[in-house]
């Protein structure tokens, strides 16, 4: 990492010039809607691409990642699966246990240079409101810093990585590790994605609700009834759908406020044991994020995307990324499609009874990824660990 960090000075100048151009463009058209400005920003997303090899290397911590594809069959116990967390796992104080490691500390500093704010400070000190607003970038960087801790303490585990997956935002981190996305552009994509999702949420109020279900729950019927209730309350084309398939008996639904309130009040009659609000400002991973997907699609036209150098499973459909074009499509779909995390874990760890499981490493913050794994595949959970951040 030191060789990377020592070469960021020229890249930093390019970044500062680009920010000045974007600021001038924004102030000249203040009457545009937030989403319109985001789309305009997205159309110039590639304006700071580094054409010189030295400058590309300066902002790509994993640029020299060797191909991890096995040429012969190997014992699963000699392989590693990496899991990257998503939005919602953040908490003030995350990252404090990583800053004693030079590689992790320099990664935070490099990220701060790219995004223009102190990522380490926001992660470790908050305040809470700022961390919530900037959580996508904060979680992404903290997960990659946790990877540096793993590399320092168990380098063989990183070298033997054969597969990776990420929960929603975490998929961007998995693609950075697999050398499918440059670190610098992945950070900027996360920043734009978060802003676009906030803007879409501001245009139409919505939220997310975690549901714990009885075995006989009639969730599909309940969602239809919730949409009907919202329609009766004057909501046009109401949305209420599963946004996250977390684990057996636990789903996150998202949609219009009127529909969610009905589920909170009446869901028990349809098999809902318990409901809890998710601390987010919109109905993420639903059709209400369609406008945000437009901004992500436009931005990705200017991002250097490559085929992953190891198996990365997409939580959109629990299937591996194939090539650069497929990656662009999946990252756009990730904005509006549900997160099929339970199905992704099944795809990663389904093995004949008695066959050993790989080492699985959850790259913090929080422990939600391992908790879901325990409910989906207890044998894989037995062979897993969490990098403490």
N, C-alpha and C positions, 0 to 999 in steps of 0.2 A: 504493500500500500504506500510506503514512503516514496517509491519511485513515481507512483501515480500522482500523489499529492504535490510533489515538488515540481510537477509540470503543468500546474493549473493556472499559472499567472496569466498567460496569453489567453487561455480560454475564458478566464474571468473578465478580461477586458472586452472580449467579444460579447459575453453575456450582458455586461453593463450597457454596452452600446445598443444591444437589441432591446433591453428593457426601456431605454430612453426613447427608442422609436415607437415601441408599443404604447408608452405613456402619452406621447404626443398624439398618436392616432386616437387614443381613447378620449382625451380631453377635447379633441376637435369635434366629437360627435356625441356629446353627453346625453342627447335626447333619445338615443337608441335604447331599446330594451336590453336588460342584462343578457338574455340569450342571444340577441342579435350581435352584441359586442363580443360574446364568447365565440360565435361562429366566425366573426371577422378575425379574431385572434387566432382561431384554429386554422384559418386559411393561410396564415403566415407562420405556421408552427415550425417550419423548417428554416426560419431565417437565420438561425445561429448554428446551423450544421457545420461541423468542423471538417473542411475538405482535406486538410493535411493529416497524414497518418499520425504524426506526433500529437496533434491536438485531439484527435479521436481517442488516442490512448490516454490522454490526460484526464478524461472524464468517464472512463470505462473500467471500473474496478475488476470486472470479470472478463476482460477482453481476451485474456490468454487461457481461458478455460478450455482444456483439452476435451475432445470427444469422449463421452462416457459410455457410448453404446458397446455392450459386450459382444465380442466376436464368437465366444463359445458359452455354453450353458455354465452358470456358476451357482454355487450354493447360496440360497437366499440369505443365509446368515452372514455371508460375506458382502452383502449389499446394503445400501441405505436408501430410505425414502425420506424426503424433506417436505414438511408441511408449513405453509406460510399463512399467517393470520390475516383477517380482514378488518374492516371498519367495525367499531364496537368493542374491540379488545383493548382500546387505549385506556390509560389511567395516568394521572399526574404522578410522576416519580419513575415512570418506566425509563429504562436506559441507564439508571444510576449505577447498576452493577456491571455495566459494560464499559464505562468511561475510563476505567483503569487500564484498558487494553488499547495500546496505541493505534492498531489498525481500526478498531471500532470508533475511537475518538476522531481519527482523521476522516473516517467515512461520514460522520456527522458534520464535520467542518466542510468537507467537499459538498455535501448536500446543501448546506447553508449557502455556499457560494452559488450554487445553481438556482435555488429558489428565492434567495434574497432575504431570508429571515433566519433567525437562530434556531435551528431545529432541535439541538440538544437542550437549549434552555426551555423551550416550550414543552418538550417531553418530560424533563426532570422537574421543572418548577411550575409549569402552567403559565397563567391561571387556567382554571378548568374551561372557561368559555373559549379561550383562544385555542386550547388543545382540541376541543370539540370541533371548532371551525376548521382546524388544520389537521384533523386526525388522519386523513388518508395518507398524506405525505409522512406524517410522524410515525404511523404504524409501519409503512413501507420501509423507511430508513431503519427503524428499530429492529425489524425482522432481519434485514440484511446485516446490521451490526451484530445481532445474535448469531448469525451465520459465521461472522468473523471470530466470535468467541468459540464456536464449535470447531472452526478451522484451527484455532490456537491450541485447544485442549485435546481434540480428537481429530487430528488431520486426516487419518485414515477414513473416518466416517464420511468426510466431505469427498475425498478422492474416490470412494466406492459408491457414490450416489448414482443410482440407476433410474430414479423417477422422482418427480416433484409434483405438487399440486398446491393450489392456493384458494382460500375462501374469498371469492369475489375480488376485492382489491388485491388480496394475496396472490392472485394469479399473475399480476404484473411482477411481483417479486420473484416468483418461480421462473418467469420468462427472462428476467434479468440474470438470474443464476445460470440459466441454460443458454445464455448468450444469444437469445432471440431479440432482446431489446437492449439498446445502450442505456447505461445507468442514468446519464444526464437527461435523455429524452423520456425515460420512464418516469422520472421525477416530475418533469413538466407535464407529462400526460396525466399523472395522478392529480396534479394541481388543477389542470383544466377540467378533468372529470369531476372533481369535487365541486368546483365552482358551477359547472353546468348542472349538476344534480341539485345544488341549492337553488339555482335560478328556476329550474323546472318546478321544484317544490313550492317556490314562492308564487308561481303562477296559479297553482291549484293545491289547496290544502290537502294533506294526506298524512299517513303515518304507517307504523308497523306494529304488529301485535304477535307476541309469542304465545302459542297455544299448546297445552299439554292435553292429550286426547285419551279417552277411554278406548279400549279395543273395539267397541262397537260404534264408535263415533261416525256420524254421517257428515263429514266435513264438506264434501261437494254440495250437498243439499243446503247446509248452513251458509255457505258462501253465496249460493244463488239467492237465498232468502235475504241475506244482508244487502246484496245489490238491489233487490226489489224494494227493500225498505228505503235505501238511499234514493232510488228513483221516485218513490212516493213523496220523499221530502224535497223534491225539486232538483236533484243532482242529475245533470245530463250525462248519458252514457256512463253510469257509475262503474267503478273498478273496485274489486275486492277479490284477491287471488293469492294462492300460495307464492311467497317470494323466496323462502328458504326451506329446503328439505333437510332438516338438521340430523335427525336420528329417528328410529322407530318411536311413534307416539308423540313426536314433538315437531311442530312446523311453525314457521313464521309466515303470517299473512300480511298483506299490505294493500292499501287502497284508500278510498275517500273516507273522511272522518265519520260521516253519518253511518256508513257501513260498519266501520270498526266499533263505533259506540254500540250498535245493535248487537254485534258479536259479544262484546263485553257483558251486556245485560242479558242476552237471551241464549248465548252459546251453550249453556248447561243442558238445555233440552235437546241438544243435537250431539251431545257426547263430549263437550269441552269440560275437562276437569278443572283447568285453571288457565287464566289469561293474564299476561303481563305486557305492558307497553315497552317497546324498544326505544331507547333514547336517540332518535333520529328525527330529522325535520321534514321527511317526505316519504312517499310510497316508493321506495327504491325497488328495483328489479320487477317493475310492472310497466304496463303501457303508459302510465303517467310520466315516465322518464323518456318518452320518445324524443322530445326536443333535445334532451341532453345527449341522446345517442347521436343526433345529427352533428353536434359539436365534436364528439369523440371520433366519428367517422371522418370528418373533415381533417381533424388533427392527424389522424393516422395516415392520411395520404402523404404526409411530410415526415414521417418517422421511418428511420432505418429499421426494418423488421427482417429477421432471418429465421430459417427453420431452427427449432431448438436442437441443441447438441445432446440432449438426453430426453427421455420420455417425460413430457409435461401433459398431465391430464387436465382438460378443461372442465370446470365445474358447471358449464352450460349444458353439456350433454354426457359427461363422464367418458369422453373419448380423447385420445391423444391428439395434440396439435400435429399437423402434417407438414406444412410448409409456411412460407411467409404470407401468402395470400389467405390461407386458412386462418392464420393468427390474426390478421387484420379483421376478418369477418367475425371471429369469435369474440374479440375484444369489444367490438361494437355491440354484439348481441348480449354481452355480459352486463350492459347497462340496463336492459329492459327485461331480460329473461330471468326466470327463477334460478337460484343457486341450488344445484342438485348435489349437495355435499354428501348426503348419505349414499347416493348412487356412485359418486366418485370414490368414496372409501371402499365400497364393495368391489369396484373395478380394480382398485389398487391391491387389495388384500385377499381376494377370493382365491383360495388354494384348496387342494384336496385335503381331507382330514389327515392329520399326522404330519403334513409337510411343514417344515419350519418357516417362520416369518422373517422378513428383513428387519434390521434396526430402523425404527421410525423416529425421526427427530422433529418435534414441534418447536418452531422458532419464535416463541413468545411474541408480544406480551400476552398475559392471561393464560388460562389453561383450557379454554373452551374446545380447542381442536382435539386435545387428548380426551376430554370428557365425551365428545361425540364418538371418538374412535372406540372408547370402552363400550358404548352401547351398540355400536355397529359390529365390531369384531374384537371380542375380548382377547383372543390369542394374539392379534396384532398389537393390542394395547399392552399386553405383557412384555412385548419386545420394544417398547417405546420409551422415550425420555423427553423432558422439556428443558430447553436452555433458559435458565433463569435470567431475567433482565432487570 
